[in-house]
Amino acid sequence: MEVLLFRALKSANIDEETAAKVVEALEEHIDVAIGQANKALEAKLDGIKMSMDAVNKGVDVVSKGVDQMRVWMIIITSIIAIIAVLGGAATALAPYLK
């Protein structure tokens, strides 16, 4: 783009030094505009990253809770199984104990 602008300015009978300054000023303007646009986007990305970090922490907490529930379910299921076995044994032995 710079070369095309420079050539256009030259063909419009603008001296080489002025054309080079115009191209340089335009490049600087574009750099500043892009930098400002990037700052806004970087701020948005930082906000999204912070939100995602908070969500990930929440998921970790829930995951730990689920793991604890799983342990308790195993314990409760084991107790129920032991009671069922003892009940079955008591039922089988009841006629012999009378």
mmCIF file as gemmi writes it, N, C-alpha and C atoms, coordinates in Angstrom:
data_model
loop_
_atom_site.group_PDB
_atom_site.id
_atom_site.type_symbol
_atom_site.label_atom_id
_atom_site.label_alt_id
_atom_site.label_comp_id
_atom_site.label_asym_id
_atom_site.label_entity_id
_atom_site.label_seq_id
_atom_site.pdbx_PDB_ins_code
_atom_site.Cartn_x
_atom_site.Cartn_y
_atom_site.Cartn_z
_atom_site.occupancy
_atom_site.B_iso_or_equiv
_atom_site.pdbx_formal_charge
_atom_site.auth_seq_id
_atom_site.auth_asym_id
_atom_site.pdbx_PDB_model_num
ATOM 1 N N . MET Axp A 1 ? 0.822 -1.183 0 1 0 ? 1 A 1
ATOM 2 C CA . MET Axp A 1 ? 0 0 0 1 0 ? 1 A 1
ATOM 3 C C . MET Axp A 1 ? 0.873 1.256 0 1 0 ? 1 A 1
ATOM 4 N N . GLU Axp A 2 ? 1.969 1.225 0.774 1 0 ? 2 A 1
ATOM 5 C CA . GLU Axp A 2 ? 2.819 2.398 0.854 1 0 ? 2 A 1
ATOM 6 C C . GLU Axp A 2 ? 3.41 2.743 -0.508 1 0 ? 2 A 1
ATOM 7 N N . VAL Axp A 3 ? 3.818 1.722 -1.232 1 0 ? 3 A 1
ATOM 8 C CA . VAL Axp A 3 ? 4.418 1.95 -2.543 1 0 ? 3 A 1
ATOM 9 C C . VAL Axp A 3 ? 3.382 2.544 -3.495 1 0 ? 3 A 1
ATOM 10 N N . LEU Axp A 4 ? 2.157 2.017 -3.464 1 0 ? 4 A 1
ATOM 11 C CA . LEU Axp A 4 ? 1.1 2.547 -4.33 1 0 ? 4 A 1
ATOM 12 C C . LEU Axp A 4 ? 0.782 3.993 -3.979 1 0 ? 4 A 1
ATOM 13 N N . LEU Axp A 5 ? 0.695 4.29 -2.688 1 0 ? 5 A 1
ATOM 14 C CA . LEU Axp A 5 ? 0.421 5.673 -2.274 1 0 ? 5 A 1
ATOM 15 C C . LEU Axp A 5 ? 1.558 6.588 -2.692 1 0 ? 5 A 1
ATOM 16 N N . PHE Axp A 6 ? 2.778 6.139 -2.499 1 0 ? 6 A 1
ATOM 17 C CA . PHE Axp A 6 ? 3.949 6.941 -2.883 1 0 ? 6 A 1
ATOM 18 C C . PHE Axp A 6 ? 3.928 7.221 -4.381 1 0 ? 6 A 1
ATOM 19 N N . ARG Axp A 7 ? 3.65 6.198 -5.163 1 0 ? 7 A 1
ATOM 20 C CA . ARG Axp A 7 ? 3.604 6.389 -6.627 1 0 ? 7 A 1
ATOM 21 C C . ARG Axp A 7 ? 2.471 7.328 -7.027 1 0 ? 7 A 1
ATOM 22 N N . ALA Axp A 8 ? 1.32 7.197 -6.342 1 0 ? 8 A 1
ATOM 23 C CA . ALA Axp A 8 ? 0.187 8.081 -6.658 1 0 ? 8 A 1
ATOM 24 C C . ALA Axp A 8 ? 0.531 9.526 -6.34 1 0 ? 8 A 1
ATOM 25 N N . LEU Axp A 9 ? 1.187 9.742 -5.218 1 0 ? 9 A 1
ATOM 26 C CA . LEU Axp A 9 ? 1.589 11.105 -4.865 1 0 ? 9 A 1
ATOM 27 C C . LEU Axp A 9 ? 2.621 11.648 -5.851 1 0 ? 9 A 1
ATOM 28 N N . LYS Axp A 10 ? 3.54 10.803 -6.25 1 0 ? 10 A 1
ATOM 29 C CA . LYS Axp A 10 ? 4.547 11.221 -7.234 1 0 ? 10 A 1
ATOM 30 C C . LYS Axp A 10 ? 3.886 11.576 -8.561 1 0 ? 10 A 1
ATOM 31 N N . SER Axp A 11 ? 2.892 10.755 -8.963 1 0 ? 11 A 1
ATOM 32 C CA . SER Axp A 11 ? 2.227 11.032 -10.241 1 0 ? 11 A 1
ATOM 33 C C . SER Axp A 11 ? 1.355 12.282 -10.155 1 0 ? 11 A 1
ATOM 34 N N . ALA Axp A 12 ? 1.014 12.698 -8.911 1 0 ? 12 A 1
ATOM 35 C CA . ALA Axp A 12 ? 0.247 13.937 -8.73 1 0 ? 12 A 1
ATOM 36 C C . ALA Axp A 12 ? 1.188 15.139 -8.604 1 0 ? 12 A 1
ATOM 37 N N . ASN Axp A 13 ? 2.434 14.923 -9.013 1 0 ? 13 A 1
ATOM 38 C CA . ASN Axp A 13 ? 3.451 15.986 -9.023 1 0 ? 13 A 1
ATOM 39 C C . ASN Axp A 13 ? 3.785 16.504 -7.625 1 0 ? 13 A 1
ATOM 40 N N . ILE Axp A 14 ? 3.782 15.611 -6.64 1 0 ? 14 A 1
ATOM 41 C CA . ILE Axp A 14 ? 4.21 15.972 -5.279 1 0 ? 14 A 1
ATOM 42 C C . ILE Axp A 14 ? 5.651 15.504 -5.153 1 0 ? 14 A 1
ATOM 43 N N . ASP Axp A 15 ? 6.49 16.371 -4.61 1 0 ? 15 A 1
ATOM 44 C CA . ASP Axp A 15 ? 7.912 16.031 -4.564 1 0 ? 15 A 1
ATOM 45 C C . ASP Axp A 15 ? 8.133 14.793 -3.69 1 0 ? 15 A 1
ATOM 46 N N . GLU Axp A 16 ? 9.256 14.148 -3.955 1 0 ? 16 A 1
ATOM 47 C CA . GLU Axp A 16 ? 9.569 12.863 -3.331 1 0 ? 16 A 1
ATOM 48 C C . GLU Axp A 16 ? 9.628 12.962 -1.81 1 0 ? 16 A 1
ATOM 49 N N . GLU Axp A 17 ? 10.214 13.999 -1.281 1 0 ? 17 A 1
ATOM 50 C CA . GLU Axp A 17 ? 10.352 14.151 0.168 1 0 ? 17 A 1
ATOM 51 C C . GLU Axp A 17 ? 8.984 14.294 0.838 1 0 ? 17 A 1
ATOM 52 N N . THR Axp A 18 ? 8.11 15.106 0.255 1 0 ? 18 A 1
ATOM 53 C CA . THR Axp A 18 ? 6.763 15.296 0.81 1 0 ? 18 A 1
ATOM 54 C C . THR Axp A 18 ? 5.966 14.007 0.715 1 0 ? 18 A 1
ATOM 55 N N . ALA Axp A 19 ? 6.073 13.311 -0.412 1 0 ? 19 A 1
ATOM 56 C CA . ALA Axp A 19 ? 5.37 12.04 -0.586 1 0 ? 19 A 1
ATOM 57 C C . ALA Axp A 19 ? 5.831 11.023 0.459 1 0 ? 19 A 1
ATOM 58 N N . ALA Axp A 20 ? 7.136 10.98 0.711 1 0 ? 20 A 1
ATOM 59 C CA . ALA Axp A 20 ? 7.672 10.056 1.716 1 0 ? 20 A 1
ATOM 60 C C . ALA Axp A 20 ? 7.151 10.416 3.099 1 0 ? 20 A 1
ATOM 61 N N . LYS Axp A 21 ? 7.062 11.708 3.422 1 0 ? 21 A 1
ATOM 62 C CA . LYS Axp A 21 ? 6.538 12.136 4.715 1 0 ? 21 A 1
ATOM 63 C C . LYS Axp A 21 ? 5.063 11.772 4.871 1 0 ? 21 A 1
ATOM 64 N N . VAL Axp A 22 ? 4.301 11.931 3.791 1 0 ? 22 A 1
ATOM 65 C CA . VAL Axp A 22 ? 2.873 11.578 3.829 1 0 ? 22 A 1
ATOM 66 C C . VAL Axp A 22 ? 2.712 10.074 4.083 1 0 ? 22 A 1
ATOM 67 N N . VAL Axp A 23 ? 3.496 9.272 3.372 1 0 ? 23 A 1
ATOM 68 C CA . VAL Axp A 23 ? 3.432 7.82 3.546 1 0 ? 23 A 1
ATOM 69 C C . VAL Axp A 23 ? 3.826 7.445 4.974 1 0 ? 23 A 1
ATOM 70 N N . GLU Axp A 24 ? 4.88 8.075 5.488 1 0 ? 24 A 1
ATOM 71 C CA . GLU Axp A 24 ? 5.343 7.791 6.853 1 0 ? 24 A 1
ATOM 72 C C . GLU Axp A 24 ? 4.271 8.186 7.876 1 0 ? 24 A 1
ATOM 73 N N . ALA Axp A 25 ? 3.658 9.342 7.681 1 0 ? 25 A 1
ATOM 74 C CA . ALA Axp A 25 ? 2.603 9.791 8.604 1 0 ? 25 A 1
ATOM 75 C C . ALA Axp A 25 ? 1.408 8.849 8.572 1 0 ? 25 A 1
ATOM 76 N N . LEU Axp A 26 ? 1.064 8.404 7.375 1 0 ? 26 A 1
ATOM 77 C CA . LEU Axp A 26 ? -0.058 7.463 7.256 1 0 ? 26 A 1
ATOM 78 C C . LEU Axp A 26 ? 0.274 6.14 7.935 1 0 ? 26 A 1
ATOM 79 N N . GLU Axp A 27 ? 1.494 5.657 7.762 1 0 ? 27 A 1
ATOM 80 C CA . GLU Axp A 27 ? 1.907 4.413 8.427 1 0 ? 27 A 1
ATOM 81 C C . GLU Axp A 27 ? 1.82 4.559 9.942 1 0 ? 27 A 1
ATOM 82 N N . GLU Axp A 28 ? 2.284 5.691 10.45 1 0 ? 28 A 1
ATOM 83 C CA . GLU Axp A 28 ? 2.231 5.936 11.898 1 0 ? 28 A 1
ATOM 84 C C . GLU Axp A 28 ? 0.788 5.995 12.388 1 0 ? 28 A 1
ATOM 85 N N . HIS Axp A 29 ? -0.069 6.661 11.612 1 0 ? 29 A 1
ATOM 86 C CA . HIS Axp A 29 ? -1.487 6.746 11.977 1 0 ? 29 A 1
ATOM 87 C C . HIS Axp A 29 ? -2.123 5.355 12.027 1 0 ? 29 A 1
ATOM 88 N N . ILE Axp A 30 ? -1.806 4.541 11.048 1 0 ? 30 A 1
ATOM 89 C CA . ILE Axp A 30 ? -2.352 3.176 11.005 1 0 ? 30 A 1
ATOM 90 C C . ILE Axp A 30 ? -1.847 2.375 12.204 1 0 ? 30 A 1
ATOM 91 N N . ASP Axp A 31 ? -0.555 2.49 12.508 1 0 ? 31 A 1
ATOM 92 C CA . ASP Axp A 31 ? 0.012 1.778 13.665 1 0 ? 31 A 1
ATOM 93 C C . ASP Axp A 31 ? -0.687 2.18 14.958 1 0 ? 31 A 1
ATOM 94 N N . VAL Axp A 32 ? -0.918 3.477 15.143 1 0 ? 32 A 1
ATOM 95 C CA . VAL Axp A 32 ? -1.586 3.959 16.359 1 0 ? 32 A 1
ATOM 96 C C . VAL Axp A 32 ? -3.02 3.444 16.415 1 0 ? 32 A 1
ATOM 97 N N . ALA Axp A 33 ? -3.733 3.522 15.29 1 0 ? 33 A 1
ATOM 98 C CA . ALA Axp A 33 ? -5.13 3.075 15.256 1 0 ? 33 A 1
ATOM 99 C C . ALA Axp A 33 ? -5.224 1.58 15.558 1 0 ? 33 A 1
ATOM 100 N N . ILE Axp A 34 ? -4.331 0.809 14.981 1 0 ? 34 A 1
ATOM 101 C CA . ILE Axp A 34 ? -4.33 -0.637 15.232 1 0 ? 34 A 1
ATOM 102 C C . ILE Axp A 34 ? -3.967 -0.918 16.683 1 0 ? 34 A 1
ATOM 103 N N . GLY Axp A 35 ? -3.006 -0.173 17.229 1 0 ? 35 A 1
ATOM 104 C CA . GLY Axp A 35 ? -2.619 -0.344 18.626 1 0 ? 35 A 1
ATOM 105 C C . GLY Axp A 35 ? -3.777 -0.066 19.566 1 0 ? 35 A 1
ATOM 106 N N . GLN Axp A 36 ? -4.53 1.005 19.287 1 0 ? 36 A 1
ATOM 107 C CA . GLN Axp A 36 ? -5.68 1.333 20.124 1 0 ? 36 A 1
ATOM 108 C C . GLN Axp A 36 ? -6.76 0.266 20.012 1 0 ? 36 A 1
ATOM 109 N N . ALA Axp A 37 ? -7.005 -0.201 18.811 1 0 ? 37 A 1
ATOM 110 C CA . ALA Axp A 37 ? -8.01 -1.255 18.62 1 0 ? 37 A 1
ATOM 111 C C . ALA Axp A 37 ? -7.578 -2.529 19.332 1 0 ? 37 A 1
ATOM 112 N N . ASN Axp A 38 ? -6.298 -2.838 19.268 1 0 ? 38 A 1
ATOM 113 C CA . ASN Axp A 38 ? -5.793 -4.039 19.938 1 0 ? 38 A 1
ATOM 114 C C . ASN Axp A 38 ? -5.909 -3.929 21.454 1 0 ? 38 A 1
ATOM 115 N N . LYS Axp A 39 ? -5.7 -2.739 22.01 1 0 ? 39 A 1
ATOM 116 C CA . LYS Axp A 39 ? -5.821 -2.561 23.46 1 0 ? 39 A 1
ATOM 117 C C . LYS Axp A 39 ? -7.223 -2.912 23.929 1 0 ? 39 A 1
ATOM 118 N N . ALA Axp A 40 ? -8.218 -2.453 23.19 1 0 ? 40 A 1
ATOM 119 C CA . ALA Axp A 40 ? -9.603 -2.764 23.558 1 0 ? 40 A 1
ATOM 120 C C . ALA Axp A 40 ? -9.85 -4.27 23.471 1 0 ? 40 A 1
ATOM 121 N N . LEU Axp A 41 ? -9.349 -4.89 22.415 1 0 ? 41 A 1
ATOM 122 C CA . LEU Axp A 41 ? -9.523 -6.332 22.268 1 0 ? 41 A 1
ATOM 123 C C . LEU Axp A 41 ? -8.771 -7.103 23.345 1 0 ? 41 A 1
ATOM 124 N N . GLU Axp A 42 ? -7.569 -6.635 23.69 1 0 ? 42 A 1
ATOM 125 C CA . GLU Axp A 42 ? -6.801 -7.291 24.745 1 0 ? 42 A 1
ATOM 126 C C . GLU Axp A 42 ? -7.523 -7.19 26.084 1 0 ? 42 A 1
ATOM 127 N N . ALA Axp A 43 ? -8.151 -6.035 26.343 1 0 ? 43 A 1
ATOM 128 C CA . ALA Axp A 43 ? -8.914 -5.877 27.586 1 0 ? 43 A 1
ATOM 129 C C . ALA Axp A 43 ? -10.099 -6.84 27.613 1 0 ? 43 A 1
ATOM 130 N N . LYS Axp A 44 ? -10.772 -6.989 26.481 1 0 ? 44 A 1
ATOM 131 C CA . LYS Axp A 44 ? -11.888 -7.93 26.415 1 0 ? 44 A 1
ATOM 132 C C . LYS Axp A 44 ? -11.404 -9.365 26.633 1 0 ? 44 A 1
ATOM 133 N N . LEU Axp A 45 ? -10.29 -9.705 26.005 1 0 ? 45 A 1
ATOM 134 C CA . LEU Axp A 45 ? -9.737 -11.049 26.177 1 0 ? 45 A 1
ATOM 135 C C . LEU Axp A 45 ? -9.329 -11.304 27.622 1 0 ? 45 A 1
ATOM 136 N N . ASP Axp A 46 ? -8.746 -10.287 28.267 1 0 ? 46 A 1
ATOM 137 C CA . ASP Axp A 46 ? -8.377 -10.435 29.679 1 0 ? 46 A 1
ATOM 138 C C . ASP Axp A 46 ? -9.611 -10.678 30.537 1 0 ? 46 A 1
ATOM 139 N N . GLY Axp A 47 ? -10.694 -9.952 30.239 1 0 ? 47 A 1
ATOM 140 C CA . GLY Axp A 47 ? -11.95 -10.151 30.968 1 0 ? 47 A 1
ATOM 141 C C . GLY Axp A 47 ? -12.498 -11.547 30.764 1 0 ? 47 A 1
ATOM 142 N N . ILE Axp A 48 ? -12.456 -12.024 29.538 1 0 ? 48 A 1
ATOM 143 C CA . ILE Axp A 48 ? -12.942 -13.373 29.241 1 0 ? 48 A 1
ATOM 144 C C . ILE Axp A 48 ? -12.073 -14.406 29.943 1 0 ? 48 A 1
ATOM 145 N N . LYS Axp A 49 ? -10.763 -14.184 29.957 1 0 ? 49 A 1
ATOM 146 C CA . LYS Axp A 49 ? -9.858 -15.11 30.633 1 0 ? 49 A 1
ATOM 147 C C . LYS Axp A 49 ? -10.16 -15.17 32.125 1 0 ? 49 A 1
ATOM 148 N N . MET Axp A 50 ? -10.409 -14.008 32.726 1 0 ? 50 A 1
ATOM 149 C CA . MET Axp A 50 ? -10.742 -13.991 34.151 1 0 ? 50 A 1
ATOM 150 C C . MET Axp A 50 ? -12.045 -14.746 34.415 1 0 ? 50 A 1
ATOM 151 N N . SER Axp A 51 ? -13.015 -14.563 33.538 1 0 ? 51 A 1
ATOM 152 C CA . SER Axp A 51 ? -14.287 -15.279 33.681 1 0 ? 51 A 1
ATOM 153 C C . SER Axp A 51 ? -14.078 -16.787 33.558 1 0 ? 51 A 1
ATOM 154 N N . MET Axp A 52 ? -13.268 -17.182 32.592 1 0 ? 52 A 1
ATOM 155 C CA . MET Axp A 52 ? -13.007 -18.607 32.394 1 0 ? 52 A 1
ATOM 156 C C . MET Axp A 52 ? -12.257 -19.2 33.587 1 0 ? 52 A 1
ATOM 157 N N . ASP Axp A 53 ? -11.329 -18.441 34.162 1 0 ? 53 A 1
ATOM 158 C CA . ASP Axp A 53 ? -10.612 -18.905 35.345 1 0 ? 53 A 1
ATOM 159 C C . ASP Axp A 53 ? -11.581 -19.12 36.503 1 0 ? 53 A 1
ATOM 160 N N . ALA Axp A 54 ? -12.535 -18.194 36.672 1 0 ? 54 A 1
ATOM 161 C CA . ALA Axp A 54 ? -13.526 -18.332 37.737 1 0 ? 54 A 1
ATOM 162 C C . ALA Axp A 54 ? -14.396 -19.557 37.5 1 0 ? 54 A 1
ATOM 163 N N . VAL Axp A 55 ? -14.789 -19.782 36.255 1 0 ? 55 A 1
ATOM 164 C CA . VAL Axp A 55 ? -15.61 -20.963 35.927 1 0 ? 55 A 1
ATOM 165 C C . VAL Axp A 55 ? -14.822 -22.243 36.198 1 0 ? 55 A 1
ATOM 166 N N . ASN Axp A 56 ? -13.549 -22.25 35.814 1 0 ? 56 A 1
ATOM 167 C CA . ASN Axp A 56 ? -12.723 -23.437 36.046 1 0 ? 56 A 1
ATOM 168 C C . ASN Axp A 56 ? -12.576 -23.729 37.528 1 0 ? 56 A 1
ATOM 169 N N . LYS Axp A 57 ? -12.443 -22.688 38.353 1 0 ? 57 A 1
ATOM 170 C CA . LYS Axp A 57 ? -12.363 -22.894 39.798 1 0 ? 57 A 1
ATOM 171 C C . LYS Axp A 57 ? -13.671 -23.492 40.316 1 0 ? 57 A 1
ATOM 172 N N . GLY Axp A 58 ? -14.785 -23.005 39.801 1 0 ? 58 A 1
ATOM 173 C CA . GLY Axp A 58 ? -16.088 -23.548 40.191 1 0 ? 58 A 1
ATOM 174 C C . GLY Axp A 58 ? -16.227 -25.001 39.787 1 0 ? 58 A 1
ATOM 175 N N . VAL Axp A 59 ? -15.761 -25.329 38.604 1 0 ? 59 A 1
ATOM 176 C CA . VAL Axp A 59 ? -15.812 -26.718 38.137 1 0 ? 59 A 1
ATOM 177 C C . VAL Axp A 59 ? -14.95 -27.607 39.03 1 0 ? 59 A 1
ATOM 178 N N . ASP Axp A 60 ? -13.792 -27.104 39.444 1 0 ? 60 A 1
ATOM 179 C CA . ASP Axp A 60 ? -12.927 -27.877 40.34 1 0 ? 60 A 1
ATOM 180 C C . ASP Axp A 60 ? -13.621 -28.15 41.665 1 0 ? 60 A 1
ATOM 181 N N . VAL Axp A 61 ? -14.31 -27.145 42.203 1 0 ? 61 A 1
ATOM 182 C CA . VAL Axp A 61 ? -15.02 -27.317 43.478 1 0 ? 61 A 1
ATOM 183 C C . VAL Axp A 61 ? -16.122 -28.355 43.327 1 0 ? 61 A 1
ATOM 184 N N . VAL Axp A 62 ? -16.883 -28.256 42.242 1 0 ? 62 A 1
ATOM 185 C CA . VAL Axp A 62 ? -17.962 -29.224 41.996 1 0 ? 62 A 1
ATOM 186 C C . VAL Axp A 62 ? -17.385 -30.621 41.818 1 0 ? 62 A 1
ATOM 187 N N . SER Axp A 63 ? -16.277 -30.715 41.109 1 0 ? 63 A 1
ATOM 188 C CA . SER Axp A 63 ? -15.645 -32.014 40.882 1 0 ? 63 A 1
ATOM 189 C C . SER Axp A 63 ? -15.229 -32.655 42.199 1 0 ? 63 A 1
ATOM 190 N N . LYS Axp A 64 ? -14.675 -31.865 43.102 1 0 ? 64 A 1
ATOM 191 C CA . LYS Axp A 64 ? -14.29 -32.398 44.412 1 0 ? 64 A 1
ATOM 192 C C . LYS Axp A 64 ? -15.522 -32.854 45.187 1 0 ? 64 A 1
ATOM 193 N N . GLY Axp A 65 ? -16.605 -32.074 45.096 1 0 ? 65 A 1
ATOM 194 C CA . GLY Axp A 65 ? -17.854 -32.459 45.761 1 0 ? 65 A 1
ATOM 195 C C . GLY Axp A 65 ? -18.403 -33.765 45.205 1 0 ? 65 A 1
ATOM 196 N N . VAL Axp A 66 ? -18.341 -33.925 43.897 1 0 ? 66 A 1
ATOM 197 C CA . VAL Axp A 66 ? -18.817 -35.158 43.262 1 0 ? 66 A 1
ATOM 198 C C . VAL Axp A 66 ? -17.961 -36.345 43.719 1 0 ? 66 A 1
ATOM 199 N N . ASP Axp A 67 ? -16.66 -36.141 43.809 1 0 ? 67 A 1
ATOM 200 C CA . ASP Axp A 67 ? -15.781 -37.215 44.276 1 0 ? 67 A 1
ATOM 201 C C . ASP Axp A 67 ? -16.13 -37.619 45.705 1 0 ? 67 A 1
ATOM 202 N N . GLN Axp A 68 ? -16.412 -36.642 46.567 1 0 ? 68 A 1
ATOM 203 C CA . GLN Axp A 68 ? -16.795 -36.949 47.943 1 0 ? 68 A 1
ATOM 204 C C . GLN Axp A 68 ? -18.129 -37.694 47.983 1 0 ? 68 A 1
ATOM 205 N N . MET Axp A 69 ? -19.061 -37.27 47.147 1 0 ? 69 A 1
ATOM 206 C CA . MET Axp A 69 ? -20.36 -37.96 47.094 1 0 ? 69 A 1
ATOM 207 C C . MET Axp A 69 ? -20.174 -39.408 46.633 1 0 ? 69 A 1
ATOM 208 N N . ARG Axp A 70 ? -19.285 -39.619 45.687 1 0 ? 70 A 1
ATOM 209 C CA . ARG Axp A 70 ? -19.024 -40.961 45.182 1 0 ? 70 A 1
ATOM 210 C C . ARG Axp A 70 ? -18.502 -41.864 46.309 1 0 ? 70 A 1
ATOM 211 N N . VAL Axp A 71 ? -17.609 -41.328 47.13 1 0 ? 71 A 1
ATOM 212 C CA . VAL Axp A 71 ? -17.077 -42.103 48.262 1 0 ? 71 A 1
ATOM 213 C C . VAL Axp A 71 ? -18.197 -42.454 49.234 1 0 ? 71 A 1
ATOM 214 N N . TRP Axp A 72 ? -19.034 -41.466 49.561 1 0 ? 72 A 1
ATOM 215 C CA . TRP Axp A 72 ? -20.134 -41.735 50.487 1 0 ? 72 A 1
ATOM 216 C C . TRP Axp A 72 ? -21.128 -42.741 49.9 1 0 ? 72 A 1
ATOM 217 N N . MET Axp A 73 ? -21.38 -42.675 48.614 1 0 ? 73 A 1
ATOM 218 C CA . MET Axp A 73 ? -22.288 -43.651 47.981 1 0 ? 73 A 1
ATOM 219 C C . MET Axp A 73 ? -21.714 -45.056 48.074 1 0 ? 73 A 1
ATOM 220 N N . ILE Axp A 74 ? -20.412 -45.198 47.913 1 0 ? 74 A 1
ATOM 221 C CA . ILE Axp A 74 ? -19.782 -46.516 48.056 1 0 ? 74 A 1
ATOM 222 C C . ILE Axp A 74 ? -19.928 -47.021 49.483 1 0 ? 74 A 1
ATOM 223 N N . ILE Axp A 75 ? -19.703 -46.13 50.448 1 0 ? 75 A 1
ATOM 224 C CA . ILE Axp A 75 ? -19.83 -46.523 51.86 1 0 ? 75 A 1
ATOM 225 C C . ILE Axp A 75 ? -21.269 -46.942 52.175 1 0 ? 75 A 1
ATOM 226 N N . ILE Axp A 76 ? -22.228 -46.129 51.76 1 0 ? 76 A 1
ATOM 227 C CA . ILE Axp A 76 ? -23.642 -46.439 52.04 1 0 ? 76 A 1
ATOM 228 C C . ILE Axp A 76 ? -24.063 -47.72 51.343 1 0 ? 76 A 1
ATOM 229 N N . THR Axp A 77 ? -23.668 -47.902 50.099 1 0 ? 77 A 1
ATOM 230 C CA . THR Axp A 77 ? -24.008 -49.13 49.361 1 0 ? 77 A 1
ATOM 231 C C . THR Axp A 77 ? -23.399 -50.348 50.048 1 0 ? 77 A 1
ATOM 232 N N . SER Axp A 78 ? -22.185 -50.21 50.541 1 0 ? 78 A 1
ATOM 233 C CA . SER Axp A 78 ? -21.548 -51.325 51.256 1 0 ? 78 A 1
ATOM 234 C C . SER Axp A 78 ? -22.3 -51.659 52.531 1 0 ? 78 A 1
ATOM 235 N N . ILE Axp A 79 ? -22.721 -50.643 53.27 1 0 ? 79 A 1
ATOM 236 C CA . ILE Axp A 79 ? -23.494 -50.883 54.505 1 0 ? 79 A 1
ATOM 237 C C . ILE Axp A 79 ? -24.813 -51.58 54.188 1 0 ? 79 A 1
ATOM 238 N N . ILE Axp A 80 ? -25.496 -51.12 53.144 1 0 ? 80 A 1
ATOM 239 C CA . ILE Axp A 80 ? -26.765 -51.755 52.745 1 0 ? 80 A 1
ATOM 240 C C . ILE Axp A 80 ? -26.532 -53.201 52.347 1 0 ? 80 A 1
ATOM 241 N N . ALA Axp A 81 ? -25.445 -53.467 51.619 1 0 ? 81 A 1
ATOM 242 C CA . ALA Axp A 81 ? -25.143 -54.852 51.217 1 0 ? 81 A 1
ATOM 243 C C . ALA Axp A 81 ? -24.864 -55.728 52.435 1 0 ? 81 A 1
ATOM 244 N N . ILE Axp A 82 ? -24.129 -55.201 53.409 1 0 ? 82 A 1
ATOM 245 C CA . ILE Axp A 82 ? -23.838 -55.973 54.634 1 0 ? 82 A 1
ATOM 246 C C . ILE Axp A 82 ? -25.126 -56.264 55.389 1 0 ? 82 A 1
ATOM 247 N N . ILE Axp A 83 ? -26.016 -55.265 55.504 1 0 ? 83 A 1
ATOM 248 C CA . ILE Axp A 83 ? -27.303 -55.471 56.184 1 0 ? 83 A 1
ATOM 249 C C . ILE Axp A 83 ? -28.13 -56.514 55.448 1 0 ? 83 A 1
ATOM 250 N N . ALA Axp A 84 ? -28.113 -56.477 54.115 1 0 ? 84 A 1
ATOM 251 C CA . ALA Axp A 84 ? -28.877 -57.463 53.336 1 0 ? 84 A 1
ATOM 252 C C . ALA Axp A 84 ? -28.332 -58.87 53.567 1 0 ? 84 A 1
ATOM 253 N N . VAL Axp A 85 ? -27.005 -58.997 53.61 1 0 ? 85 A 1
ATOM 254 C CA . VAL Axp A 85 ? -26.396 -60.314 53.854 1 0 ? 85 A 1
ATOM 255 C C . VAL Axp A 85 ? -26.759 -60.804 55.257 1 0 ? 85 A 1
ATOM 256 N N . LEU Axp A 86 ? -26.665 -59.925 56.25 1 0 ? 86 A 1
ATOM 257 C CA . LEU Axp A 86 ? -27.011 -60.304 57.622 1 0 ? 86 A 1
ATOM 258 C C . LEU Axp A 86 ? -28.495 -60.66 57.74 1 0 ? 86 A 1
ATOM 259 N N . GLY Axp A 87 ? -29.34 -59.909 57.037 1 0 ? 87 A 1
ATOM 260 C CA . GLY Axp A 87 ? -30.785 -60.222 57.043 1 0 ? 87 A 1
ATOM 261 C C . GLY Axp A 87 ? -31.055 -61.574 56.417 1 0 ? 87 A 1
ATOM 262 N N . GLY Axp A 88 ? -30.378 -61.859 55.328 1 0 ? 88 A 1
ATOM 263 C CA . GLY Axp A 88 ? -30.544 -63.158 54.672 1 0 ? 88 A 1
ATOM 264 C C . GLY Axp A 88 ? -30.044 -64.286 55.554 1 0 ? 88 A 1
ATOM 265 N N . ALA Axp A 89 ? -28.932 -64.059 56.221 1 0 ? 89 A 1
ATOM 266 C CA . ALA Axp A 89 ? -28.386 -65.075 57.12 1 0 ? 89 A 1
ATOM 267 C C . ALA Axp A 89 ? -29.325 -65.282 58.302 1 0 ? 89 A 1
ATOM 268 N N . ALA Axp A 90 ? -29.882 -64.202 58.839 1 0 ? 90 A 1
ATOM 269 C CA . ALA Axp A 90 ? -30.808 -64.316 59.975 1 0 ? 90 A 1
ATOM 270 C C . ALA Axp A 90 ? -32.06 -65.064 59.562 1 0 ? 90 A 1
ATOM 271 N N . THR Axp A 91 ? -32.542 -64.795 58.372 1 0 ? 91 A 1
ATOM 272 C CA . THR Axp A 91 ? -33.736 -65.488 57.876 1 0 ? 91 A 1
ATOM 273 C C . THR Axp A 91 ? -33.449 -66.977 57.692 1 0 ? 91 A 1
ATOM 274 N N . ALA Axp A 92 ? -32.267 -67.306 57.208 1 0 ? 92 A 1
ATOM 275 C CA . ALA Axp A 92 ? -31.912 -68.707 56.988 1 0 ? 92 A 1
ATOM 276 C C . ALA Axp A 92 ? -31.712 -69.44 58.309 1 0 ? 92 A 1
ATOM 277 N N . LEU Axp A 93 ? -31.19 -68.756 59.313 1 0 ? 93 A 1
ATOM 278 C CA . LEU Axp A 93 ? -30.909 -69.384 60.592 1 0 ? 93 A 1
ATOM 279 C C . LEU Axp A 93 ? -32.089 -69.379 61.548 1 0 ? 93 A 1
ATOM 280 N N . ALA Axp A 94 ? -33.087 -68.548 61.309 1 0 ? 94 A 1
ATOM 281 C CA . ALA Axp A 94 ? -34.226 -68.396 62.21 1 0 ? 94 A 1
ATOM 282 C C . ALA Axp A 94 ? -34.915 -69.721 62.514 1 0 ? 94 A 1
ATOM 283 N N . PRO Axp A 95 ? -35.171 -70.575 61.535 1 0 ? 95 A 1
ATOM 284 C CA . PRO Axp A 95 ? -35.857 -71.845 61.871 1 0 ? 95 A 1
ATOM 285 C C . PRO Axp A 95 ? -35.03 -72.738 62.798 1 0 ? 95 A 1
ATOM 286 N N . TYR Axp A 96 ? -33.721 -72.656 62.722 1 0 ? 96 A 1
ATOM 287 C CA . TYR Axp A 96 ? -32.878 -73.514 63.539 1 0 ? 96 A 1
ATOM 288 C C . TYR Axp A 96 ? -32.684 -72.988 64.965 1 0 ? 96 A 1
ATOM 289 N N . LEU Axp A 97 ? -32.972 -71.707 65.166 1 0 ? 97 A 1
ATOM 290 C CA . LEU Axp A 97 ? -32.775 -71.098 66.476 1 0 ? 97 A 1
ATOM 291 C C . LEU Axp A 97 ? -34 -71.256 67.372 1 0 ? 97 A 1
ATOM 292 N N . LYS Axp A 98 ? -35.099 -71.722 66.879 1 0 ? 98 A 1
ATOM 293 C CA . LYS Axp A 98 ? -36.314 -71.87 67.677 1 0 ? 98 A 1
ATOM 294 C C . LYS Axp A 98 ? -36.363 -73.134 68.43 1 0 ? 98 A 1
